[in-house]
């Protein structure tokens, strides 16, 4: 299995686990939605619904595959998905914390781009 195919499956597995765990604790009127676009290599976890008469609509996690690397565009998870990617064997040079400005990425243990 090539690296891109492996990363696609890993991302989908982790997002599915996250959404499953969180949905057990969410209010009944808030739903998790997983969006997997393999053609464009975009993967999202979105939550929608209502909570105490307030609209809930937000991206919890947005990941994309770009130039052979996993770009974490947005991550509102407690420990960060990079932690789970590293535990699964993804080398840190294949993970980009894209939510940091490019100049700040050099101060992390992850890829710059």
Backbone atoms as SQL, in Angstrom:
CREATE TABLE atoms (id INTEGER PRIMARY KEY, chain TEXT, resi INTEGER, resn TEXT, atom TEXT, x REAL, y REAL, z REAL);
INSERT INTO atoms VALUES
  (1, 'A', 1, 'UNK', 'N', 0.859, -1.181, 0.000),
  (2, 'A', 1, 'UNK', 'CA', 0.000, 0.000, 0.000),
  (3, 'A', 1, 'UNK', 'C', 0.897, 1.234, 0.000),
  (4, 'A', 2, 'UNK', 'N', 0.637, 2.157, -0.918),
  (5, 'A', 2, 'UNK', 'CA', 1.459, 3.367, -0.972),
  (6, 'A', 2, 'UNK', 'C', 1.119, 4.305, 0.180),
  (7, 'A', 3, 'UNK', 'N', 2.001, 5.248, 0.407),
  (8, 'A', 3, 'UNK', 'CA', 1.882, 6.155, 1.553),
  (9, 'A', 3, 'UNK', 'C', 0.582, 6.964, 1.528),
  (10, 'A', 4, 'UNK', 'N', 0.201, 7.473, 0.373),
  (11, 'A', 4, 'UNK', 'CA', -1.021, 8.285, 0.286),
  (12, 'A', 4, 'UNK', 'C', -2.246, 7.454, 0.655),
  (13, 'A', 5, 'UNK', 'N', -2.327, 6.247, 0.129),
  (14, 'A', 5, 'UNK', 'CA', -3.455, 5.368, 0.448),
  (15, 'A', 5, 'UNK', 'C', -3.466, 5.035, 1.935),
  (16, 'A', 6, 'UNK', 'N', -2.309, 4.789, 2.488),
  (17, 'A', 6, 'UNK', 'CA', -2.188, 4.489, 3.915),
  (18, 'A', 6, 'UNK', 'C', -2.641, 5.686, 4.753),
  (19, 'A', 7, 'UNK', 'N', -2.199, 6.889, 4.388),
  (20, 'A', 7, 'UNK', 'CA', -2.582, 8.091, 5.134),
  (21, 'A', 7, 'UNK', 'C', -4.077, 8.358, 5.024),
  (22, 'A', 8, 'UNK', 'N', -4.652, 8.156, 3.841),
  (23, 'A', 8, 'UNK', 'CA', -6.099, 8.332, 3.683),
  (24, 'A', 8, 'UNK', 'C', -6.858, 7.455, 4.671),
  (25, 'A', 9, 'UNK', 'N', -6.500, 6.179, 4.707),
  (26, 'A', 9, 'UNK', 'CA', -7.213, 5.245, 5.579),
  (27, 'A', 9, 'UNK', 'C', -6.999, 5.581, 7.046),
  (28, 'A', 10, 'UNK', 'N', -5.788, 5.938, 7.402),
  (29, 'A', 10, 'UNK', 'CA', -5.485, 6.293, 8.789),
  (30, 'A', 10, 'UNK', 'C', -6.302, 7.505, 9.231),
  (31, 'A', 11, 'UNK', 'N', -6.352, 8.529, 8.412),
  (32, 'A', 11, 'UNK', 'CA', -7.118, 9.738, 8.738),
  (33, 'A', 11, 'UNK', 'C', -8.594, 9.396, 8.913),
  (34, 'A', 12, 'UNK', 'N', -9.155, 8.632, 7.995),
  (35, 'A', 12, 'UNK', 'CA', -10.567, 8.250, 8.091),
  (36, 'A', 12, 'UNK', 'C', -10.824, 7.436, 9.352),
  (37, 'A', 13, 'UNK', 'N', -9.920, 6.520, 9.677),
  (38, 'A', 13, 'UNK', 'CA', -10.096, 5.707, 10.885),
  (39, 'A', 13, 'UNK', 'C', -10.073, 6.570, 12.151),
  (40, 'A', 14, 'UNK', 'N', -9.109, 7.477, 12.231),
  (41, 'A', 14, 'UNK', 'CA', -8.995, 8.325, 13.427),
  (42, 'A', 14, 'UNK', 'C', -10.201, 9.254, 13.552),
  (43, 'A', 15, 'UNK', 'N', -10.605, 9.888, 12.465),
  (44, 'A', 15, 'UNK', 'CA', -11.765, 10.780, 12.516),
  (45, 'A', 15, 'UNK', 'C', -13.028, 10.023, 12.906),
  (46, 'A', 16, 'UNK', 'N', -13.185, 8.825, 12.395),
  (47, 'A', 16, 'UNK', 'CA', -14.357, 8.013, 12.735),
  (48, 'A', 16, 'UNK', 'C', -14.353, 7.663, 14.221),
  (49, 'A', 17, 'UNK', 'N', -13.199, 7.323, 14.758),
  (50, 'A', 17, 'UNK', 'CA', -13.096, 7.035, 16.192),
  (51, 'A', 17, 'UNK', 'C', -13.444, 8.263, 17.022),
  (52, 'A', 18, 'UNK', 'N', -12.885, 9.410, 16.639),
  (53, 'A', 18, 'UNK', 'CA', -13.168, 10.652, 17.372),
  (54, 'A', 18, 'UNK', 'C', -14.672, 10.949, 17.380),
  (55, 'A', 19, 'UNK', 'N', -15.276, 10.933, 16.200),
  (56, 'A', 19, 'UNK', 'CA', -16.693, 11.280, 16.093),
  (57, 'A', 19, 'UNK', 'C', -17.556, 10.299, 16.878),
  (58, 'A', 20, 'UNK', 'N', -17.193, 9.038, 16.868),
  (59, 'A', 20, 'UNK', 'CA', -17.944, 8.036, 17.608),
  (60, 'A', 20, 'UNK', 'C', -17.864, 8.279, 19.109),
  (61, 'A', 21, 'UNK', 'N', -16.675, 8.556, 19.599),
  (62, 'A', 21, 'UNK', 'CA', -16.508, 8.832, 21.030),
  (63, 'A', 21, 'UNK', 'C', -17.264, 10.080, 21.464),
  (64, 'A', 22, 'UNK', 'N', -17.129, 11.124, 20.700),
  (65, 'A', 22, 'UNK', 'CA', -17.750, 12.403, 21.072),
  (66, 'A', 22, 'UNK', 'C', -19.263, 12.343, 20.940),
  (67, 'A', 23, 'UNK', 'N', -19.772, 11.636, 19.945),
  (68, 'A', 23, 'UNK', 'CA', -21.228, 11.601, 19.750),
  (69, 'A', 23, 'UNK', 'C', -21.943, 10.955, 20.928),
  (70, 'A', 24, 'UNK', 'N', -21.248, 10.122, 21.681),
  (71, 'A', 24, 'UNK', 'CA', -21.845, 9.510, 22.870),
  (72, 'A', 24, 'UNK', 'C', -22.061, 10.534, 23.981),
  (73, 'A', 25, 'UNK', 'N', -21.337, 11.644, 23.914),
  (74, 'A', 25, 'UNK', 'CA', -21.406, 12.649, 24.973),
  (75, 'A', 25, 'UNK', 'C', -22.019, 13.970, 24.517),
  (76, 'A', 26, 'UNK', 'N', -22.306, 14.089, 23.236),
  (77, 'A', 26, 'UNK', 'CA', -22.905, 15.326, 22.736),
  (78, 'A', 26, 'UNK', 'C', -24.379, 15.400, 23.123),
  (79, 'A', 27, 'UNK', 'N', -24.850, 16.604, 23.147),
  (80, 'A', 27, 'UNK', 'CA', -26.279, 16.795, 23.340),
  (81, 'A', 27, 'UNK', 'C', -27.011, 16.171, 22.164),
  (82, 'A', 28, 'UNK', 'N', -28.228, 15.735, 22.393),
  (83, 'A', 28, 'UNK', 'CA', -28.986, 15.046, 21.356),
  (84, 'A', 28, 'UNK', 'C', -29.212, 15.893, 20.109),
  (85, 'A', 29, 'UNK', 'N', -29.205, 17.190, 20.265),
  (86, 'A', 29, 'UNK', 'CA', -29.500, 18.057, 19.136),
  (87, 'A', 29, 'UNK', 'C', -28.251, 18.504, 18.382),
  (88, 'A', 30, 'UNK', 'N', -27.072, 17.988, 18.751),
  (89, 'A', 30, 'UNK', 'CA', -25.826, 18.305, 18.045),
  (90, 'A', 30, 'UNK', 'C', -25.311, 17.020, 17.421),
  (91, 'A', 31, 'UNK', 'N', -25.056, 17.069, 16.110),
  (92, 'A', 31, 'UNK', 'CA', -24.622, 15.886, 15.386),
  (93, 'A', 31, 'UNK', 'C', -23.226, 16.068, 14.802),
  (94, 'A', 32, 'UNK', 'N', -22.409, 15.024, 14.866),
  (95, 'A', 32, 'UNK', 'CA', -21.131, 15.073, 14.159),
  (96, 'A', 32, 'UNK', 'C', -21.338, 14.631, 12.706),
  (97, 'A', 33, 'UNK', 'N', -20.609, 15.242, 11.796),
  (98, 'A', 33, 'UNK', 'CA', -20.652, 14.875, 10.378),
  (99, 'A', 33, 'UNK', 'C', -19.214, 14.685, 9.904),
  (100, 'A', 34, 'UNK', 'N', -18.958, 13.553, 9.299),
  (101, 'A', 34, 'UNK', 'CA', -17.643, 13.301, 8.724),
  (102, 'A', 34, 'UNK', 'C', -17.736, 13.466, 7.223),
  (103, 'A', 35, 'UNK', 'N', -16.819, 14.219, 6.681),
  (104, 'A', 35, 'UNK', 'CA', -16.796, 14.488, 5.245),
  (105, 'A', 35, 'UNK', 'C', -15.449, 14.027, 4.714),
  (106, 'A', 36, 'UNK', 'N', -15.477, 13.001, 3.876),
  (107, 'A', 36, 'UNK', 'CA', -14.256, 12.435, 3.314),
  (108, 'A', 36, 'UNK', 'C', -14.277, 12.643, 1.803),
  (109, 'A', 37, 'UNK', 'N', -13.438, 13.502, 1.303),
  (110, 'A', 37, 'UNK', 'CA', -13.334, 13.762, -0.133),
  (111, 'A', 37, 'UNK', 'C', -11.985, 13.223, -0.612),
  (112, 'A', 38, 'UNK', 'N', -11.968, 11.964, -1.019),
  (113, 'A', 38, 'UNK', 'CA', -10.725, 11.333, -1.439),
  (114, 'A', 38, 'UNK', 'C', -10.220, 11.860, -2.780),
  (115, 'A', 39, 'UNK', 'N', -11.121, 12.361, -3.594),
  (116, 'A', 39, 'UNK', 'CA', -10.702, 12.915, -4.886),
  (117, 'A', 39, 'UNK', 'C', -9.809, 14.143, -4.696),
  (118, 'A', 40, 'UNK', 'N', -10.143, 14.966, -3.720),
  (119, 'A', 40, 'UNK', 'CA', -9.374, 16.180, -3.437),
  (120, 'A', 40, 'UNK', 'C', -8.509, 16.035, -2.181),
  (121, 'A', 41, 'UNK', 'N', -8.598, 14.889, -1.523),
  (122, 'A', 41, 'UNK', 'CA', -7.859, 14.600, -0.291),
  (123, 'A', 41, 'UNK', 'C', -8.117, 15.632, 0.801),
  (124, 'A', 42, 'UNK', 'N', -9.397, 15.892, 1.054),
  (125, 'A', 42, 'UNK', 'CA', -9.850, 16.778, 2.123),
  (126, 'A', 42, 'UNK', 'C', -10.707, 15.953, 3.083),
  (127, 'A', 43, 'UNK', 'N', -10.452, 16.107, 4.389),
  (128, 'A', 43, 'UNK', 'CA', -11.146, 15.318, 5.397),
  (129, 'A', 43, 'UNK', 'C', -11.576, 16.246, 6.530),
  (130, 'A', 44, 'UNK', 'N', -12.894, 16.244, 6.809),
  (131, 'A', 44, 'UNK', 'CA', -13.425, 17.162, 7.810),
  (132, 'A', 44, 'UNK', 'C', -14.322, 16.443, 8.808),
  (133, 'A', 45, 'UNK', 'N', -14.315, 16.983, 10.013),
  (134, 'A', 45, 'UNK', 'CA', -15.264, 16.597, 11.049),
  (135, 'A', 45, 'UNK', 'C', -15.967, 17.890, 11.430),
  (136, 'A', 46, 'UNK', 'N', -17.269, 17.934, 11.128),
  (137, 'A', 46, 'UNK', 'CA', -18.085, 19.120, 11.370),
  (138, 'A', 46, 'UNK', 'C', -19.180, 18.750, 12.363),
  (139, 'A', 47, 'UNK', 'N', -19.566, 19.700, 13.202),
  (140, 'A', 47, 'UNK', 'CA', -20.677, 19.481, 14.125),
  (141, 'A', 47, 'UNK', 'C', -21.751, 20.524, 13.852),
  (142, 'A', 48, 'UNK', 'N', -22.994, 20.051, 13.812),
  (143, 'A', 48, 'UNK', 'CA', -24.114, 20.958, 13.572),
  (144, 'A', 48, 'UNK', 'C', -25.262, 20.624, 14.514),
  (145, 'A', 49, 'UNK', 'N', -26.108, 21.603, 14.732),
  (146, 'A', 49, 'UNK', 'CA', -27.299, 21.387, 15.548),
  (147, 'A', 49, 'UNK', 'C', -27.619, 22.590, 16.405),
  (148, 'A', 50, 'UNK', 'N', -28.256, 22.299, 17.524),
  (149, 'A', 50, 'UNK', 'CA', -28.678, 23.358, 18.444),
  (150, 'A', 50, 'UNK', 'C', -28.291, 22.986, 19.857),
  (151, 'A', 51, 'UNK', 'N', -27.880, 23.976, 20.627),
  (152, 'A', 51, 'UNK', 'CA', -27.533, 23.788, 22.031),
  (153, 'A', 51, 'UNK', 'C', -28.052, 24.993, 22.803),
  (154, 'A', 52, 'UNK', 'N', -28.981, 24.743, 23.684),
  (155, 'A', 52, 'UNK', 'CA', -29.563, 25.821, 24.497),
  (156, 'A', 52, 'UNK', 'C', -29.990, 27.013, 23.658),
  (157, 'A', 53, 'UNK', 'N', -30.729, 26.760, 22.628),
  (158, 'A', 53, 'UNK', 'CA', -31.271, 27.775, 21.721),
  (159, 'A', 53, 'UNK', 'C', -30.206, 28.536, 20.948),
  (160, 'A', 54, 'UNK', 'N', -29.004, 27.980, 20.852),
  (161, 'A', 54, 'UNK', 'CA', -27.939, 28.585, 20.060),
  (162, 'A', 54, 'UNK', 'C', -27.528, 27.614, 18.964),
  (163, 'A', 55, 'UNK', 'N', -27.318, 28.134, 17.787),
  (164, 'A', 55, 'UNK', 'CA', -26.917, 27.327, 16.640),
  (165, 'A', 55, 'UNK', 'C', -25.475, 26.859, 16.812),
  (166, 'A', 56, 'UNK', 'N', -25.256, 25.590, 16.565),
  (167, 'A', 56, 'UNK', 'CA', -23.920, 25.011, 16.568),
  (168, 'A', 56, 'UNK', 'C', -23.590, 24.637, 15.136),
  (169, 'A', 57, 'UNK', 'N', -22.522, 25.171, 14.624),
  (170, 'A', 57, 'UNK', 'CA', -22.048, 24.811, 13.286),
  (171, 'A', 57, 'UNK', 'C', -20.573, 25.148, 13.227),
  (172, 'A', 58, 'UNK', 'N', -19.747, 24.126, 13.242),
  (173, 'A', 58, 'UNK', 'CA', -18.323, 24.420, 13.226),
  (174, 'A', 58, 'UNK', 'C', -17.484, 23.238, 12.800),
  (175, 'A', 59, 'UNK', 'N', -16.312, 23.561, 12.313),
  (176, 'A', 59, 'UNK', 'CA', -15.349, 22.551, 11.907),
  (177, 'A', 59, 'UNK', 'C', -14.490, 22.215, 13.122),
  (178, 'A', 60, 'UNK', 'N', -14.545, 20.979, 13.548),
  (179, 'A', 60, 'UNK', 'CA', -13.731, 20.516, 14.663),
  (180, 'A', 60, 'UNK', 'C', -12.350, 20.118, 14.169),
  (181, 'A', 61, 'UNK', 'N', -12.306, 19.475, 13.010),
  (182, 'A', 61, 'UNK', 'CA', -11.033, 19.032, 12.458),
  (183, 'A', 61, 'UNK', 'C', -11.066, 19.128, 10.940),
  (184, 'A', 62, 'UNK', 'N', -10.002, 19.646, 10.360),
  (185, 'A', 62, 'UNK', 'CA', -9.862, 19.711, 8.899),
  (186, 'A', 62, 'UNK', 'C', -8.441, 19.279, 8.560),
  (187, 'A', 63, 'UNK', 'N', -8.352, 18.221, 7.784),
  (188, 'A', 63, 'UNK', 'CA', -7.055, 17.681, 7.376),
  (189, 'A', 63, 'UNK', 'C', -7.072, 17.523, 5.865),
  (190, 'A', 64, 'UNK', 'N', -5.915, 17.727, 5.259),
  (191, 'A', 64, 'UNK', 'CA', -5.796, 17.447, 3.834),
  (192, 'A', 64, 'UNK', 'C', -4.444, 16.818, 3.558),
  (193, 'A', 65, 'UNK', 'N', -4.403, 16.030, 2.511),
  (194, 'A', 65, 'UNK', 'CA', -3.144, 15.469, 2.039),
  (195, 'A', 65, 'UNK', 'C', -2.651, 16.360, 0.913),
  (196, 'A', 66, 'UNK', 'N', -1.392, 16.775, 1.019),
  (197, 'A', 66, 'UNK', 'CA', -0.826, 17.692, 0.024),
  (198, 'A', 66, 'UNK', 'C', 0.668, 17.410, -0.090),
  (199, 'A', 67, 'UNK', 'N', 1.125, 17.166, -1.299),
  (200, 'A', 67, 'UNK', 'CA', 2.547, 16.895, -1.558),
  (201, 'A', 67, 'UNK', 'C', 3.112, 15.790, -0.663),
  (202, 'A', 68, 'UNK', 'N', 2.320, 14.736, -0.465),
  (203, 'A', 68, 'UNK', 'CA', 2.780, 13.582, 0.299),
  (204, 'A', 68, 'UNK', 'C', 2.789, 13.766, 1.806),
  (205, 'A', 69, 'UNK', 'N', 2.222, 14.864, 2.279),
  (206, 'A', 69, 'UNK', 'CA', 2.208, 15.132, 3.717),
  (207, 'A', 69, 'UNK', 'C', 0.782, 15.342, 4.211),
  (208, 'A', 70, 'UNK', 'N', 0.612, 15.176, 5.515),
  (209, 'A', 70, 'UNK', 'CA', -0.680, 15.403, 6.164),
  (210, 'A', 70, 'UNK', 'C', -0.675, 16.826, 6.704),
  (211, 'A', 71, 'UNK', 'N', -1.536, 17.666, 6.143),
  (212, 'A', 71, 'UNK', 'CA', -1.648, 19.064, 6.562),
  (213, 'A', 71, 'UNK', 'C', -2.837, 19.178, 7.508),
  (214, 'A', 72, 'UNK', 'N', -2.574, 19.552, 8.743),
  (215, 'A', 72, 'UNK', 'CA', -3.638, 19.759, 9.721),
  (216, 'A', 72, 'UNK', 'C', -4.013, 21.238, 9.654),
  (217, 'A', 73, 'UNK', 'N', -5.143, 21.507, 9.006),
  (218, 'A', 73, 'UNK', 'CA', -5.587, 22.883, 8.777),
  (219, 'A', 73, 'UNK', 'C', -6.285, 23.480, 9.994),
  (220, 'A', 74, 'UNK', 'N', -7.027, 22.632, 10.701),
  (221, 'A', 74, 'UNK', 'CA', -7.728, 23.074, 11.909),
  (222, 'A', 74, 'UNK', 'C', -7.868, 21.876, 12.831),
  (223, 'A', 75, 'UNK', 'N', -7.686, 22.104, 14.114),
  (224, 'A', 75, 'UNK', 'CA', -7.771, 21.001, 15.070),
  (225, 'A', 75, 'UNK', 'C', -8.234, 21.530, 16.421),
  (226, 'A', 76, 'UNK', 'N', -9.474, 21.213, 16.769),
  (227, 'A', 76, 'UNK', 'CA', -10.038, 21.616, 18.045),
  (228, 'A', 76, 'UNK', 'C', -10.213, 20.411, 18.956),
  (229, 'A', 77, 'UNK', 'N', -9.430, 19.338, 18.726),
  (230, 'A', 77, 'UNK', 'CA', -9.505, 18.180, 19.606),
  (231, 'A', 77, 'UNK', 'C', -8.651, 18.427, 20.843),
  (232, 'A', 78, 'UNK', 'N', -8.916, 17.675, 21.877),
  (233, 'A', 78, 'UNK', 'CA', -8.256, 17.914, 23.161),
  (234, 'A', 78, 'UNK', 'C', -6.739, 17.725, 23.101),
  (235, 'A', 79, 'UNK', 'N', -6.291, 16.600, 22.570),
  (236, 'A', 79, 'UNK', 'CA', -4.853, 16.314, 22.542),
  (237, 'A', 79, 'UNK', 'C', -4.200, 16.610, 21.198),
  (238, 'A', 80, 'UNK', 'N', -4.995, 16.879, 20.192),
  (239, 'A', 80, 'UNK', 'CA', -4.459, 17.129, 18.861),
  (240, 'A', 80, 'UNK', 'C', -4.273, 15.838, 18.093),
  (241, 'A', 81, 'UNK', 'N', -4.740, 15.826, 16.857),
  (242, 'A', 81, 'UNK', 'CA', -4.663, 14.615, 16.048),
  (243, 'A', 81, 'UNK', 'C', -3.219, 14.256, 15.706),
  (244, 'A', 82, 'UNK', 'N', -2.317, 15.215, 15.738),
  (245, 'A', 82, 'UNK', 'CA', -0.906, 14.912, 15.458),
  (246, 'A', 82, 'UNK', 'C', -0.381, 13.853, 16.423),
  (247, 'A', 83, 'UNK', 'N', -0.838, 13.891, 17.645),
  (248, 'A', 83, 'UNK', 'CA', -0.434, 12.899, 18.647),
  (249, 'A', 83, 'UNK', 'C', -0.812, 11.491, 18.194),
  (250, 'A', 84, 'UNK', 'N', -2.046, 11.334, 17.718),
  (251, 'A', 84, 'UNK', 'CA', -2.495, 10.018, 17.260),
  (252, 'A', 84, 'UNK', 'C', -1.807, 9.599, 15.964),
  (253, 'A', 85, 'UNK', 'N', -1.518, 10.562, 15.106),
  (254, 'A', 85, 'UNK', 'CA', -0.794, 10.243, 13.872),
  (255, 'A', 85, 'UNK', 'C', 0.610, 9.733, 14.196),
  (256, 'A', 86, 'UNK', 'N', 1.275, 10.385, 15.131),
  (257, 'A', 86, 'UNK', 'CA', 2.614, 9.938, 15.538),
  (258, 'A', 86, 'UNK', 'C', 2.557, 8.543, 16.152),
  (259, 'A', 87, 'UNK', 'N', 1.572, 8.294, 17.010),
  (260, 'A', 87, 'UNK', 'CA', 1.420, 6.968, 17.632),
  (261, 'A', 87, 'UNK', 'C', 1.179, 5.892, 16.582),
  (262, 'A', 88, 'UNK', 'N', 0.540, 6.273, 15.479),
  (263, 'A', 88, 'UNK', 'CA', 0.246, 5.320, 14.402),
  (264, 'A', 88, 'UNK', 'C', 1.444, 5.119, 13.472),
  (265, 'A', 89, 'UNK', 'N', 2.537, 5.824, 13.732),
  (266, 'A', 89, 'UNK', 'CA', 3.742, 5.615, 12.947),
  (267, 'A', 89, 'UNK', 'C', 4.033, 6.631, 11.864),
  (268, 'A', 90, 'UNK', 'N', 3.228, 7.687, 11.784),
  (269, 'A', 90, 'UNK', 'CA', 3.503, 8.735, 10.789),
  (270, 'A', 90, 'UNK', 'C', 4.700, 9.548, 11.283),
  (271, 'A', 91, 'UNK', 'N', 5.738, 9.673, 10.469),
  (272, 'A', 91, 'UNK', 'CA', 6.893, 10.462, 10.915),
  (273, 'A', 91, 'UNK', 'C', 6.543, 11.947, 11.002),
  (274, 'A', 92, 'UNK', 'N', 7.126, 12.629, 11.970),
  (275, 'A', 92, 'UNK', 'CA', 6.780, 14.046, 12.165),
  (276, 'A', 92, 'UNK', 'C', 7.123, 14.901, 10.943),
  (277, 'A', 93, 'UNK', 'N', 8.061, 14.481, 10.106),
  (278, 'A', 93, 'UNK', 'CA', 8.374, 15.264, 8.897),
  (279, 'A', 93, 'UNK', 'C', 7.289, 15.121, 7.823),
  (280, 'A', 94, 'UNK', 'N', 6.285, 14.244, 8.066),
  (281, 'A', 94, 'UNK', 'CA', 5.150, 14.119, 7.141),
  (282, 'A', 94, 'UNK', 'C', 3.895, 14.800, 7.677),
  (283, 'A', 95, 'UNK', 'N', 4.020, 15.552, 8.770),
  (284, 'A', 95, 'UNK', 'CA', 2.879, 16.248, 9.366),
  (285, 'A', 95, 'UNK', 'C', 3.173, 17.751, 9.366),
  (286, 'A', 96, 'UNK', 'N', 2.241, 18.523, 8.821),
  (287, 'A', 96, 'UNK', 'CA', 2.367, 19.984, 8.796),
  (288, 'A', 96, 'UNK', 'C', 1.256, 20.565, 9.662),
  (289, 'A', 97, 'UNK', 'N', 1.620, 21.361, 10.640),
  (290, 'A', 97, 'UNK', 'CA', 0.637, 22.070, 11.465),
  (291, 'A', 97, 'UNK', 'C', 0.291, 23.370, 10.743),
  (292, 'A', 98, 'UNK', 'N', -0.587, 23.249, 9.770),
  (293, 'A', 98, 'UNK', 'CA', -0.890, 24.368, 8.877),
  (294, 'A', 98, 'UNK', 'C', -1.634, 25.505, 9.567),
  (295, 'A', 99, 'UNK', 'N', -2.159, 25.266, 10.769),
  (296, 'A', 99, 'UNK', 'CA', -2.846, 26.342, 11.492),
  (297, 'A', 99, 'UNK', 'C', -1.856, 27.326, 12.106),
  (298, 'A', 100, 'UNK', 'N', -0.567, 27.002, 12.069),
  (299, 'A', 100, 'UNK', 'CA', 0.476, 27.957, 12.460),
  (300, 'A', 100, 'UNK', 'C', 0.953, 28.699, 11.216),
  (301, 'A', 101, 'UNK', 'N', 1.292, 29.961, 11.372),
  (302, 'A', 101, 'UNK', 'CA', 1.836, 30.695, 10.236),
  (303, 'A', 101, 'UNK', 'C', 3.161, 30.041, 9.827),
  (304, 'A', 102, 'UNK', 'N', 3.509, 30.120, 8.551),
  (305, 'A', 102, 'UNK', 'CA', 4.695, 29.414, 8.052),
  (306, 'A', 102, 'UNK', 'C', 5.973, 29.698, 8.843),
  (307, 'A', 103, 'UNK', 'N', 6.179, 30.921, 9.275),
  (308, 'A', 103, 'UNK', 'CA', 7.398, 31.256, 10.017),
  (309, 'A', 103, 'UNK', 'C', 7.452, 30.559, 11.373),
  (310, 'A', 104, 'UNK', 'N', 6.308, 30.337, 11.991),
  (311, 'A', 104, 'UNK', 'CA', 6.253, 29.720, 13.318),
  (312, 'A', 104, 'UNK', 'C', 6.404, 28.196, 13.252),
  (313, 'A', 105, 'UNK', 'N', 6.138, 27.601, 12.097),
  (314, 'A', 105, 'UNK', 'CA', 6.220, 26.150, 11.979),
  (315, 'A', 105, 'UNK', 'C', 7.625, 25.629, 12.220),
  (316, 'A', 106, 'UNK', 'N', 8.629, 26.439, 11.934),
  (317, 'A', 106, 'UNK', 'CA', 10.011, 26.001, 12.136),
  (318, 'A', 106, 'UNK', 'C', 10.338, 25.809, 13.628),
  (319, 'A', 107, 'UNK', 'N', 9.505, 26.341, 14.486),
  (320, 'A', 107, 'UNK', 'CA', 9.717, 26.196, 15.919),
  (321, 'A', 107, 'UNK', 'C', 9.033, 24.952, 16.489),
  (322, 'A', 108, 'UNK', 'N', 8.386, 24.157, 15.630),
  (323, 'A', 108, 'UNK', 'CA', 7.746, 22.923, 16.069),
  (324, 'A', 108, 'UNK', 'C', 8.617, 21.739, 15.648),
  (325, 'A', 109, 'UNK', 'N', 8.247, 20.582, 16.108),
  (326, 'A', 109, 'UNK', 'CA', 8.964, 19.362, 15.730),
  (327, 'A', 109, 'UNK', 'C', 8.436, 18.768, 14.423),
  (328, 'A', 110, 'UNK', 'N', 7.544, 19.503, 13.762),
  (329, 'A', 110, 'UNK', 'CA', 6.889, 18.990, 12.557),
  (330, 'A', 110, 'UNK', 'C', 7.401, 19.690, 11.305),
  (331, 'A', 111, 'UNK', 'N', 6.924, 19.224, 10.155),
  (332, 'A', 111, 'UNK', 'CA', 7.357, 19.775, 8.871),
  (333, 'A', 111, 'UNK', 'C', 6.909, 21.231, 8.721),
  (334, 'A', 112, 'UNK', 'N', 7.670, 21.970, 7.956),
  (335, 'A', 112, 'UNK', 'CA', 7.342, 23.373, 7.688),
  (336, 'A', 112, 'UNK', 'C', 6.303, 23.449, 6.565),
  (337, 'A', 113, 'UNK', 'N', 6.479, 22.620, 5.548),
  (338, 'A', 113, 'UNK', 'CA', 5.558, 22.555, 4.413),
  (339, 'A', 113, 'UNK', 'C', 5.760, 21.266, 3.653);
